[in-house]
């Protein structure tokens, strides 16, 4: 299927597939997304396939080549590409070519259960394409699962949310287990109104990016009561506008938090000179975990944004500022010249 322009809409589920329960012998489906919009419910490897352990023929393959066209979610879907019950589906090959991948969650919560790979262009060169996340609807998010290797810019546009989410069951989600990530050479750009989330529950704490360009967006990092997911920037960051940092609760029933200092963003080149704040607009916050109350304080530096968590003598009544929203404002102002 070659999509070079216009809009192609497929409303069945699965919308695009290779093989079936009766014919799975090395069938290959290739989608070349060179332009326009491909609006689908989902893309899988076989139609209602039986368990891999019962295959009598070789499983089929679906290949998607992203080269400038937009893949859009047509209707609410758990797995936009592949299926979370991957005992019945072999991983789909998702190649990002020079034109890049553009993915529109269209107001729905959708997941891609396979990594977005650095592809090989028609001339044999390795792709430098990236990922652009857009949202033509309202709400929802795009979740990536697995270690993506494309090297171009990861851009999250206004109104869009990109989440990196870990998992530990390699048989159930695309055949991959561990920390979701993008290539450490890929620069991360968060436009005004865009949101980047790293919720790697119990698997790893750090996401490395080649560069960081913040233009008034939101970064949501998981906090498990003992560590916090954080960003390590490989080259000097560029920060403009007011940027929000949220911390999401991954404490899993813990009743206490170790006091100390947690790194949120690290940039050895010293580019963290813009404004950071939490959505409630104050410079410090109180959080309550079980019967324990803590104060969160931001430590300002051009090379790191850190959060110091300290105990207070007596608990306060600010229960709404518990770890669930972390109620912490993280505010960073550019030093005066």
HELIX and SHEET records of a PDB file:
HELIX    1   1 UNK A   52  UNK A   54  5                                   3    
HELIX    2   2 UNK A   86  UNK A   88  5                                   3    
HELIX    3   3 UNK A  319  UNK A  321  5                                   3    
SHEET    1   A 5 UNK A   2  UNK A  10  0                                        
SHEET    2   A 5 UNK A  28  UNK A  40  1                                        
SHEET    3   A 5 UNK A  61  UNK A  73  1                                        
SHEET    4   A 5 UNK A  93  UNK A 104  1                                        
SHEET    5   A 5 UNK A 116  UNK A 118  1                                        
SHEET    1   B 9 UNK A   2  UNK A  10  0                                        
SHEET    2   B 9 UNK A  28  UNK A  40  1                                        
SHEET    3   B 9 UNK A  61  UNK A  73  1                                        
SHEET    4   B 9 UNK A  93  UNK A 104  1                                        
SHEET    5   B 9 UNK A 131  UNK A 134  1                                        
SHEET    6   B 9 UNK A 154  UNK A 156  1                                        
SHEET    7   B 9 UNK A 188  UNK A 190  1                                        
SHEET    8   B 9 UNK A 212  UNK A 215  1                                        
SHEET    9   B 9 UNK A 238  UNK A 240  1                                        
SHEET    1   C 8 UNK A  79  UNK A  81  0                                        
SHEET    2   C 8 UNK A 109  UNK A 112  1                                        
SHEET    3   C 8 UNK A 141  UNK A 144  1                                        
SHEET    4   C 8 UNK A 161  UNK A 165  1                                        
SHEET    5   C 8 UNK A 195  UNK A 199  1                                        
SHEET    6   C 8 UNK A 218  UNK A 223  1                                        
SHEET    7   C 8 UNK A 242  UNK A 249  1                                        
SHEET    8   C 8 UNK A 275  UNK A 277  1                                        
SHEET    1   D 6 UNK A 206  UNK A 209  0                                        
SHEET    2   D 6 UNK A 230  UNK A 233  1                                        
SHEET    3   D 6 UNK A 260  UNK A 267  1                                        
SHEET    4   D 6 UNK A 304  UNK A 311 -1                                        
SHEET    5   D 6 UNK A 292  UNK A 299 -1                                        
SHEET    6   D 6 UNK A 284  UNK A 289 -1                                        
END                                                                             
